[in-house]
Amino acid sequence: MISGNDYLAQAPFDIKQLPSLGSFAVIVVGGGAAGVSAASNLARKGHDVLLIERYGFCGGGAVAGMSGTICGLFLSSDSRKNRAEQVVFGFAEQFRKRLSEMGGLTEPQKYGKTWTVTHDPLMWREAADGFLRDSGVSILFHSRVVGVLREDCSVRGVIIDSKSGFARIESRLVIDASGDADVVHRCGWASSKGRDGVMQNPTMIFRIGGVDIDKYKSYWGEDTISPQHVVDALVAAEANGDFHLPRKKIWIFSTSRPNELLVNATRIMGFDGRDLDVTNPLDHSEAELASRLQIREYAGFLKARIPGCEKSFIVDSGVEVGIRQTRSIVGVRRLSNSDVIERKKYSDGVVRCPWPIELHAGDKPRVEWLLDDFYEIPYSTLVPELGENIIVAGRCLSAEHEALASARVTAQCFGYGHAAAVAADLSLANDIPLRAIKGEEVRDLLNKEGALLD
Ligand SMILES: Cc1cc2nc3c(=O)[nH]c(=O)nc-3n(C[C@H](O)[C@H](O)[C@H](O)COP(=O)(O)OP(=O)(O)OC[C@H]3O[C@@H](n4cnc5c(N)ncnc54)[C@H](O)[C@@H]3O)c2cc1C
């Protein structure tokens, strides 16, 4: 078991000499939506689970990146204009319900042809703490996975770095919920990045307070996507040189707090206009610097040009720039763009997704609706082509560029975590490899646990 904090750093480290922090049935790397779901669902089944998270709280892109809403719960439709129809359940629904009971969630808000709900980022952290505590997950915050224990192609645990130095932790299975497929990457196994290395733009999200919401809404309207007159105002403000606004189609959501809005507007690129790859720390640093400059431009525009925002001020921004896309693993199967567009369903589909392709590139993000339907994500997109005792959960699943622009949102990440937990449980209980698990069986069990996939 984990004890003490005085193990020493070794640099350069000899893996065999590293202090051991113990052994677990399963290590979950990363406490975003996928990791919280994976860890809680597995520990509920009685397994000894350790969740490792580099920050001091869970939430990842949803909280540190302040993405702010739970997308992917509801159908898109031209006809159901005034009714949000929920089609995704399971752990996503359990989390949604708990947040709602805590007062940390809004009612559904219109987002183009679909709906979404905004969450309070502090309550998101508290809800995650509650799920992990209730299910008995062991937690290591402020610890970063920096290496993998491996015998040939079999993962045997991870190496972490913390303020106390490097240490090793053994496990029978690892769930890589790092968002960036860090574990798969550190094993040296293949992954891809966007289309030919070009990934979706990051966004620094921020919240503004002091807004006269009624006045704002009578100008902006009910849809959280900027109406044409706001797009025109953004174009004019940039053309006049009043503000630097590289994105002209923006999203703004009401929050669960009075007089407050959540602003998803910035489009972060390098200072020389290049697309950034935030797995490179130099690009990542530039993204943070550019973000803080850009949120002031958008906040200034809102204050000067949007009725109701005259007295607004920035409450806070994400702890880090929001990262939509980095590595996607090369999985046993790849979710293709056509799978999404054709709304494919599979007997081994373990997660449903009704969310549109929401591709952030260029000055106006492209949104392609999947009207009145959803597609399914097969189990095998979570299983790396190479490597044993490892599975991924979350936005690093195996998917083509546009497909990922749909499949990456929070409700689905909760679902990937739940599916990975069910598969890991089957693997441990029957002593069979994760890649030999039948997606159909995972689906059946998810249904028994409330996923309502059939
Ligand atoms: C700007 C932006 C806006 C978005 N808007 C929405 C929205 O409105 N609604 C919506 O549903 N989705 C939205 N998304 C998408 C959604 O937020 C993410 O895709 C989702 O949160 C990903 O969840 P995840 O668990 O796969 O990964 P992440 O949330 O990235 O979680 C990974 C976790 O792993 C930790 N970690 C990473 N590496 C290591 C390591 N080596 N060691 C230890 N810990 C590690 C991280 O700190 C993090 O907590 C948005 C994303 C962005 C960037």
The ligand as an ORCA input file, in Angstrom:
! r2SCAN-3c Opt
* xyz 0 1
  C     -12.007     24.397    -25.444
  C     -12.811     23.169    -25.276
  C     -14.176     23.243    -25.201
  C     -14.920     22.110    -25.047
  N     -16.254     22.232    -24.889
  C     -16.946     21.145    -24.520
  C     -18.268     21.289    -24.102
  O     -18.821     22.388    -24.057
  N     -18.931     20.173    -23.724
  C     -18.339     18.940    -23.744
  O     -18.977     17.958    -23.387
  N     -17.089     18.787    -24.127
  C     -16.370     19.864    -24.488
  N     -15.066     19.722    -24.796
  C     -14.473     18.375    -24.824
  C     -14.283     17.765    -23.477
  O     -14.037     18.729    -22.489
  C     -13.085     16.799    -23.495
  O     -12.970     16.119    -24.692
  C     -13.220     15.788    -22.376
  O     -13.262     16.500    -21.161
  C     -12.069     14.816    -22.428
  O     -12.138     13.969    -21.308
  P     -11.011     12.867    -21.076
  O     -11.323     12.260    -19.765
  O     -10.881     11.994    -22.262
  O      -9.639     13.662    -21.034
  P      -9.177     14.915    -20.197
  O     -10.334     15.720    -19.766
  O      -8.113     15.551    -21.005
  O      -8.562     14.256    -18.888
  C      -7.270     13.716    -18.834
  C      -6.782     13.828    -17.399
  O      -5.537     13.170    -17.295
  C      -4.611     13.977    -16.600
  N      -3.301     13.595    -17.117
  C      -2.855     13.736    -18.386
  N      -1.636     13.208    -18.511
  C      -1.294     12.703    -17.306
  C      -0.143     12.031    -16.826
  N       0.887     11.747    -17.624
  N      -0.118     11.675    -15.527
  C      -1.165     11.949    -14.694
  N      -2.288     12.593    -15.116
  C      -2.350     12.957    -16.408
  C      -5.023     15.386    -16.924
  O      -4.581     16.309    -15.947
  C      -6.541     15.265    -16.988
  O      -7.135     15.487    -15.740
  C     -14.281     20.851    -24.982
  C     -12.905     20.763    -25.041
  C     -12.186     21.913    -25.196
  C     -10.721     21.814    -25.233
*
